[in-house]
Amino acid sequence: FTAQAEANSQIEIKNTNGDIIGYGSADSTGNVSGYLYQVYLHGEELTFVVVDRAGNCSTEVKQNALIDEIAPNPIENIVFDSNGQNFTAQAEANTQIEVKNAAGEVIGSGYVDGAGNVSGYLYQVYLHGEELTFVVVD
């Protein structure tokens, strides 16, 4: 995230439980850049507090996270390794993968890095032509 705040101050971001979930810092002209420890895309309420160099805290500013209502594209180029348990593929960056069997039970998972590279595994070996469904979750 970016914002404006008192020059050379620090920014704490908290969730509704008061846990710190992100951090930012302002440069000498008050330009802030920061990050959250995880992705928030469901309208969660976030609280921002500026802390100056003397340790004084600003009043809290509440901001709701963005709401992502756009489904990611399906996973592509799935390749299993020879043991039938690990797989690689391509999908939307920074998402997660759920793998389900024909009964709809989750039987594997994967993670997608910032470049869209999937690395995943199945909880057991599948080498008999079983039907598996891969779902990208953002």
Residue frames as a rotation matrix with the C-alpha (Angstrom) as fourth column:
PHE 1
0.574 0.819 0.000 0.00
0.819 -0.574 0.000 0.00
0.000 0.000 -1.000 0.00
THR 2
-0.617 -0.677 0.401 0.94
0.640 -0.728 -0.245 3.63
0.458 0.106 0.883 -0.35
ALA 3
0.576 0.770 -0.274 -0.23
0.796 -0.451 0.404 6.64
0.187 -0.451 -0.873 1.65
GLN 4
-0.077 -0.549 0.832 0.84
0.017 -0.835 -0.549 9.94
0.997 -0.028 0.073 3.18
ALA 5
0.746 0.246 -0.619 1.82
0.607 0.134 0.783 10.42
0.275 -0.960 -0.050 6.84
GLU 6
0.876 -0.480 -0.041 4.15
-0.371 -0.727 0.578 12.37
-0.307 -0.492 -0.815 9.09
ALA 7
0.466 -0.784 -0.409 7.71
-0.575 0.083 -0.814 12.27
0.673 0.615 -0.412 7.72
ASN 8
-0.509 -0.840 -0.187 9.93
-0.483 0.458 -0.747 9.48
0.713 -0.290 -0.639 9.07
SER 9
-0.117 0.543 0.832 7.07
-0.947 0.192 -0.258 7.79
-0.300 -0.817 0.492 10.91
GLN 10
-0.993 -0.118 -0.029 6.05
-0.122 0.971 0.204 4.14
0.004 0.206 -0.978 11.05
ILE 11
-0.151 0.984 -0.097 2.61
-0.952 -0.118 0.281 2.72
0.265 0.135 0.955 10.23
GLU 12
-0.917 0.002 0.398 1.05
-0.160 0.914 -0.373 -0.27
-0.365 -0.406 -0.838 11.97
ILE 13
-0.311 0.854 -0.418 -1.89
-0.763 0.039 0.646 -2.07
0.567 0.519 0.639 10.40
LYS 14
-0.866 0.078 0.494 -4.15
-0.350 0.612 -0.709 -4.14
-0.358 -0.787 -0.503 12.66
ASN 15
-0.649 0.720 -0.247 -7.08
0.214 0.484 0.848 -6.48
0.730 0.498 -0.468 12.15
THR 16
0.203 0.845 0.495 -10.32
-0.380 -0.397 0.835 -6.34
0.902 -0.358 0.240 14.16
ASN 17
0.734 -0.009 -0.679 -8.68
0.537 0.619 0.572 -8.44
0.416 -0.785 0.459 16.92
GLY 18
0.905 -0.426 0.022 -5.95
-0.377 -0.777 0.505 -5.81
-0.198 -0.465 -0.863 17.32
ASP 19
0.422 -0.777 0.466 -3.25
0.534 0.629 0.565 -8.08
-0.732 0.011 0.681 15.88
ILE 20
0.069 -0.488 -0.870 -0.59
-0.610 -0.711 0.350 -6.36
-0.790 0.506 -0.347 13.77
ILE 21
0.505 0.243 0.828 -1.04
0.416 0.772 -0.481 -7.63
-0.756 0.588 0.289 10.21
GLY 22
0.530 -0.360 0.767 1.16
0.759 -0.202 -0.619 -5.22
0.378 0.911 0.166 8.30
TYR 23
0.207 -0.619 -0.758 3.72
0.617 -0.518 0.592 -2.48
-0.759 -0.590 0.274 8.44
GLY 24
0.618 -0.073 0.783 4.70
0.677 -0.457 -0.577 0.65
0.400 0.886 -0.233 6.61
SER 25
-0.049 -0.643 -0.765 7.15
0.777 -0.505 0.375 3.52
-0.628 -0.576 0.524 6.84
ALA 26
0.937 0.343 0.072 7.17
0.328 -0.785 -0.526 7.13
-0.124 0.516 -0.847 5.70
ASP 27
0.036 -0.947 0.319 10.19
0.939 -0.078 -0.335 8.70
0.342 0.311 0.887 4.06
SER 28
-0.657 -0.435 -0.615 11.51
0.668 -0.715 -0.208 12.20
-0.349 -0.548 0.760 4.81
THR 29
-0.926 0.378 0.017 8.74
-0.317 -0.799 0.510 13.78
0.206 0.467 0.860 2.70
GLY 30
-0.423 0.793 0.438 5.89
-0.663 0.059 -0.746 11.70
-0.618 -0.606 0.501 4.20
ASN 31
0.093 0.417 -0.904 5.45
-0.897 0.429 0.106 9.24
0.432 0.801 0.413 1.34
VAL 32
-0.027 0.011 1.000 4.44
-0.747 0.664 -0.028 5.89
-0.664 -0.747 -0.010 2.82
SER 33
0.000 0.120 -0.993 5.00
-0.712 0.697 0.084 2.46
0.703 0.706 0.086 1.39
GLY 34
-0.375 -0.069 0.924 4.07
-0.841 0.445 -0.308 -0.67
-0.390 -0.893 -0.225 3.24
TYR 35
-0.550 0.155 -0.821 2.83
-0.423 0.796 0.433 -4.23
0.720 0.585 -0.372 3.05
LEU 36
0.409 0.683 0.605 0.39
-0.912 0.308 0.270 -6.61
-0.002 -0.662 0.749 4.66
TYR 37
-0.472 -0.663 0.581 1.59
-0.699 0.683 0.212 -10.00
-0.537 -0.307 -0.786 5.89
GLN 38
-0.616 0.340 0.711 -1.13
0.551 0.830 0.081 -11.72
-0.563 0.441 -0.699 3.82
VAL 39
-0.889 0.345 0.302 -3.64
0.117 -0.467 0.876 -10.82
0.443 0.814 0.375 1.12
TYR 40
-0.542 0.791 -0.284 -6.90
0.336 -0.106 -0.936 -9.15
-0.770 -0.603 -0.208 2.19
LEU 41
-0.971 0.204 -0.128 -9.51
-0.193 -0.342 0.920 -9.09
0.144 0.917 0.371 -0.59
HIS 42
-0.448 0.849 -0.280 -12.81
0.714 0.529 0.459 -9.72
0.538 0.006 -0.843 1.17
GLY 43
0.191 0.567 0.801 -13.67
0.035 -0.820 0.572 -6.30
0.981 -0.081 -0.176 2.57
GLU 44
0.183 -0.179 -0.967 -11.99
0.929 0.354 0.111 -6.94
0.322 -0.918 0.231 5.93
GLU 45
0.948 0.114 0.298 -11.80
0.007 -0.941 0.338 -3.94
0.319 -0.319 -0.892 8.24
LEU 46
0.089 -0.979 -0.184 -8.19
0.871 0.167 -0.462 -2.80
0.483 -0.119 0.868 8.65
THR 47
0.950 0.171 -0.260 -6.98
0.292 -0.778 0.556 -0.22
-0.107 -0.605 -0.789 11.18
PHE 48
0.203 -0.890 0.409 -4.02
0.649 -0.191 -0.737 2.06
0.733 0.415 0.538 10.41
VAL 49
0.920 -0.032 -0.391 -2.04
0.309 -0.556 0.771 3.85
-0.242 -0.830 -0.502 13.14
VAL 50
0.465 -0.796 0.388 0.89
0.120 -0.377 -0.918 6.21
0.877 0.473 -0.080 12.56
VAL 51
0.796 -0.333 -0.507 3.65
0.556 0.069 0.828 6.09
-0.240 -0.941 0.240 15.17
ASP 52
0.829 -0.510 0.229 6.13
-0.296 -0.748 -0.595 8.98
0.474 0.425 -0.771 15.13
ARG 53
0.025 -0.944 -0.330 9.79
0.073 0.331 -0.941 8.80
0.997 -0.001 0.077 16.14
ALA 54
-0.586 -0.187 0.788 8.90
-0.700 -0.372 -0.609 9.86
0.408 -0.909 0.087 19.70
GLY 55
-0.956 0.227 -0.187 6.48
0.275 0.914 -0.297 6.91
0.103 -0.335 -0.936 20.00
ASN 56
-0.538 0.815 -0.215 3.31
-0.436 -0.487 -0.756 9.01
-0.722 -0.313 0.618 19.82
CYS 57
-0.730 0.364 0.578 0.38
0.612 0.725 0.316 7.26
-0.303 0.585 -0.753 18.11
SER 58
-0.867 0.497 -0.020 -2.14
-0.420 -0.711 0.564 8.91
0.266 0.498 0.825 15.82
THR 59
-0.053 0.920 0.388 -5.85
-0.714 0.237 -0.659 8.31
-0.698 -0.312 0.645 16.05
GLU 60
-0.516 -0.090 0.852 -6.90
0.280 0.922 0.266 5.12
-0.810 0.376 -0.451 14.31
VAL 61
-0.277 0.444 -0.852 -8.01
-0.908 -0.410 0.081 5.25
-0.314 0.797 0.517 10.69
LYS 62
-0.163 0.321 0.933 -10.26
0.029 0.947 -0.321 2.39
-0.986 -0.025 -0.163 9.62
GLN 63
-0.232 0.039 -0.972 -10.29
-0.951 -0.218 0.219 1.24
-0.203 0.975 0.088 6.00
ASN 64
0.580 0.450 0.679 -11.99
-0.272 0.893 -0.359 -1.75
-0.768 0.023 0.640 4.46
ALA 65
-0.572 -0.765 0.297 -9.89
-0.044 0.390 0.920 -3.98
-0.819 0.513 -0.257 2.21
LEU 66
-0.517 0.333 -0.788 -10.83
-0.856 -0.201 0.477 -4.30
0.001 0.921 0.389 -1.42
ILE 67
0.178 0.607 0.774 -13.38
-0.339 0.777 -0.531 -6.91
-0.924 -0.168 0.345 -2.45
ASP 68
-0.742 -0.461 -0.486 -12.22
-0.634 0.249 0.732 -9.24
-0.217 0.852 -0.477 -5.21
GLU 69
0.159 0.894 0.420 -15.31
-0.440 0.445 -0.780 -10.68
-0.884 -0.060 0.464 -6.89
ILE 70
0.473 -0.074 -0.878 -13.54
-0.870 0.120 -0.478 -11.80
0.140 0.990 -0.008 -10.06
ALA 71
0.835 -0.135 0.533 -12.80
-0.056 0.943 0.327 -15.51
-0.547 -0.303 0.780 -10.21
PRO 72
-0.147 -0.955 -0.259 -9.30
-0.621 -0.115 0.775 -16.46
-0.770 0.275 -0.576 -11.31
ASN 73
0.235 0.112 -0.965 -8.71
-0.916 0.358 -0.182 -18.26
0.326 0.927 0.187 -14.61
PRO 74
0.984 0.147 0.103 -8.45
-0.172 0.937 0.303 -22.07
-0.052 -0.316 0.947 -14.43
ILE 75
0.209 -0.933 0.294 -5.14
-0.349 0.209 0.913 -23.77
-0.913 -0.294 -0.282 -13.80
GLU 76
0.842 0.007 -0.539 -3.14
-0.535 0.128 -0.835 -24.63
0.063 0.992 0.112 -16.94
ASN 77
0.242 -0.830 -0.502 -0.36
-0.558 0.305 -0.772 -27.01
0.794 0.467 -0.389 -18.04
ILE 78
0.598 0.018 0.802 -0.69
-0.751 0.362 0.552 -29.50
-0.280 -0.932 0.230 -15.16
VAL 79
0.168 -0.623 -0.764 2.24
-0.479 0.626 -0.615 -31.92
0.862 0.469 -0.193 -15.10
PHE 80
0.923 0.111 0.369 2.51
-0.376 0.463 0.802 -34.79
-0.082 -0.879 0.469 -12.60
ASP 81
-0.166 -0.986 -0.012 5.85
-0.985 0.166 0.053 -36.23
-0.050 0.020 -0.999 -11.64
SER 82
-0.396 -0.063 -0.916 6.49
-0.498 0.853 0.157 -39.94
0.772 0.518 -0.369 -12.10
ASN 83
-0.986 0.024 -0.164 5.35
0.148 0.583 -0.799 -40.83
0.076 -0.812 -0.578 -8.58
GLY 84
-0.333 0.934 0.132 1.83
0.511 0.061 0.857 -39.48
0.793 0.352 -0.497 -9.27
GLN 85
0.193 0.401 -0.896 1.79
0.981 -0.105 0.164 -37.36
-0.028 -0.910 -0.413 -6.14
ASN 86
-0.211 -0.328 -0.921 3.47
0.345 -0.906 0.244 -34.02
-0.915 -0.266 0.304 -6.94
PHE 87
0.325 0.352 0.878 2.50
0.944 -0.065 -0.323 -31.62
-0.057 0.934 -0.354 -9.70
THR 88
-0.670 -0.422 -0.611 3.48
0.307 -0.907 0.289 -28.35
-0.676 0.007 0.737 -11.32
ALA 89
0.130 0.737 0.664 1.35
0.991 -0.075 -0.110 -26.01
-0.031 0.672 -0.740 -13.43
GLN 90
-0.908 -0.267 0.323 0.55
0.296 -0.954 0.046 -22.36
0.296 0.137 0.945 -14.17
ALA 91
0.152 0.967 -0.205 -2.17
0.952 -0.088 0.293 -20.25
0.265 -0.239 -0.934 -12.50
GLU 92
0.654 0.161 0.739 -2.92
0.074 -0.986 0.149 -16.73
0.753 -0.043 -0.657 -11.28
ALA 93
-0.395 -0.918 0.046 0.00
0.121 -0.102 -0.987 -15.43
0.911 -0.384 0.151 -9.20
ASN 94
-0.900 -0.148 0.410 -0.22
-0.360 -0.280 -0.890 -15.61
0.247 -0.949 0.198 -5.40
THR 95
0.213 0.976 0.043 -3.24
-0.896 0.178 0.406 -17.92
0.389 -0.125 0.913 -5.28
GLN 96
-0.504 -0.283 0.816 -3.81
-0.631 0.766 -0.124 -21.37
-0.589 -0.577 -0.565 -3.83
ILE 97
-0.400 0.327 -0.856 -4.84
-0.685 0.514 0.517 -24.61
0.609 0.793 0.019 -5.49
GLU 98
-0.123 0.418 0.900 -7.33
-0.720 0.586 -0.371 -27.16
-0.683 -0.694 0.229 -4.17
VAL 99
-0.702 -0.060 -0.710 -7.44
-0.570 0.645 0.509 -30.62
0.428 0.762 -0.487 -5.70
LYS 100
-0.104 0.774 0.624 -10.65
-0.843 0.264 -0.468 -32.63
-0.528 -0.575 0.625 -5.31
ASN 101
-0.931 -0.104 0.351 -11.63
0.044 0.920 0.390 -36.19
-0.363 0.379 -0.851 -6.14
ALA 102
-0.739 0.672 0.057 -14.83
0.145 0.075 0.987 -37.23
0.658 0.737 -0.153 -7.93
ALA 103
0.013 0.748 -0.664 -16.72
0.935 0.226 0.273 -37.10
0.354 -0.625 -0.696 -4.60
GLY 104
0.555 0.180 0.812 -15.69
0.129 -0.983 0.130 -33.45
0.822 0.033 -0.569 -4.09
GLU 105
0.887 -0.300 -0.350 -13.31
0.386 0.067 0.920 -34.20
-0.252 -0.952 0.175 -1.22
VAL 106
0.689 -0.722 -0.058 -10.10
-0.704 -0.648 -0.292 -32.15
0.173 0.242 -0.955 -1.02
ILE 107
0.919 -0.365 0.145 -7.27
0.327 0.916 0.234 -34.59
-0.219 -0.168 0.961 -1.68
GLY 108
-0.041 -0.979 0.200 -4.40
0.999 -0.037 0.024 -32.20
-0.016 0.201 0.980 -2.42
SER 109
0.845 0.276 -0.457 -3.25
0.310 -0.951 -0.001 -28.62
-0.435 -0.141 -0.889 -2.51
GLY 110
0.019 -0.862 0.507 -0.77
0.986 -0.067 -0.151 -26.28
0.164 0.503 0.849 -4.08
TYR 111
0.383 -0.012 -0.924 0.60
0.377 -0.911 0.168 -22.77
-0.843 -0.412 -0.344 -3.91
VAL 112
0.584 -0.140 0.799 1.26
0.768 -0.222 -0.600 -20.32
0.262 0.965 -0.022 -6.71
ASP 113
-0.242 -0.763 -0.599 4.26
0.832 -0.480 0.277 -18.00
-0.499 -0.432 0.751 -6.53
GLY 114
0.073 0.245 -0.967 4.37
0.007 -0.969 -0.245 -14.40
-0.997 0.011 -0.073 -7.71
ALA 115
-0.680 -0.379 -0.628 5.25
-0.610 -0.182 0.771 -15.49
-0.406 0.907 -0.108 -11.26
GLY 116
0.261 0.905 -0.336 2.29
-0.963 0.223 -0.149 -17.88
-0.059 0.363 0.930 -11.57
ASN 117
-0.407 -0.482 -0.776 4.25
-0.507 0.826 -0.247 -21.11
0.760 0.294 -0.580 -11.07
VAL 118
0.608 0.710 0.355 2.29
-0.736 0.336 0.588 -23.81
0.299 -0.619 0.727 -9.24
SER 119
-0.658 -0.672 -0.340 3.89
-0.417 0.701 -0.578 -26.32
0.627 -0.238 -0.742 -6.91
GLY 120
0.141 0.817 0.559 1.55
-0.982 0.044 0.184 -28.84
0.125 -0.575 0.808 -5.34
TYR 121
-0.906 -0.399 -0.139 1.02
-0.366 0.905 -0.215 -32.31
0.211 -0.144 -0.967 -4.01
LEU 122
0.190 0.928 -0.320 -1.68
-0.486 0.372 0.791 -34.89
0.853 0.005 0.522 -3.51
TYR 123
0.203 -0.072 0.976 -2.20
-0.977 0.049 0.207 -36.41
-0.063 -0.996 -0.060 -0.06
GLN 124
0.221 -0.204 0.954 -1.75
-0.084 0.970 0.227 -39.89
-0.972 -0.130 0.198 -1.57
VAL 125
-0.803 -0.580 -0.137 -0.51
-0.226 0.084 0.970 -41.38
-0.551 0.810 -0.199 -4.84
TYR 126
0.432 0.902 0.004 -2.89
-0.260 0.129 -0.957 -41.42
-0.863 0.413 0.291 -7.83
LEU 127
-0.611 -0.725 -0.317 -1.69
-0.581 0.139 0.802 -43.63
-0.538 0.674 -0.506 -10.70
HIS 128
-0.686 0.411 0.600 -4.88
0.487 0.872 -0.040 -45.32
-0.540 0.265 -0.799 -11.95
GLY 129
-0.772 0.344 0.535 -6.52
0.416 -0.364 0.834 -42.68
0.481 0.866 0.138 -14.14
GLU 130
-0.204 0.710 -0.674 -8.63
0.916 -0.105 -0.387 -41.19
-0.345 -0.697 -0.629 -11.34
GLU 131
0.167 0.352 0.921 -10.61
0.627 -0.759 0.176 -38.05
0.761 0.548 -0.348 -12.18
LEU 132
-0.280 -0.331 -0.901 -9.25
0.897 -0.424 -0.123 -35.06
-0.342 -0.843 0.416 -10.28
THR 133
0.612 0.501 0.612 -10.55
0.644 -0.765 -0.018 -31.49
0.459 0.406 -0.790 -10.24
PHE 134
-0.483 -0.816 -0.319 -8.18
0.875 -0.439 -0.202 -28.55
0.025 -0.377 0.926 -9.77
VAL 135
0.661 0.727 0.189 -9.61
0.687 -0.687 0.237 -25.29
0.301 -0.027 -0.953 -8.39
VAL 136
-0.526 -0.782 0.335 -7.73
0.580 -0.618 -0.531 -21.98
0.622 -0.085 0.778 -8.21
VAL 137
0.550 0.667 -0.503 -8.65
0.818 -0.307 0.487 -20.02
0.171 -0.679 -0.714 -5.06
ASP 138
-0.348 -0.690 0.634 -7.67
0.463 -0.715 -0.524 -16.36
0.815 0.111 0.569 -4.70
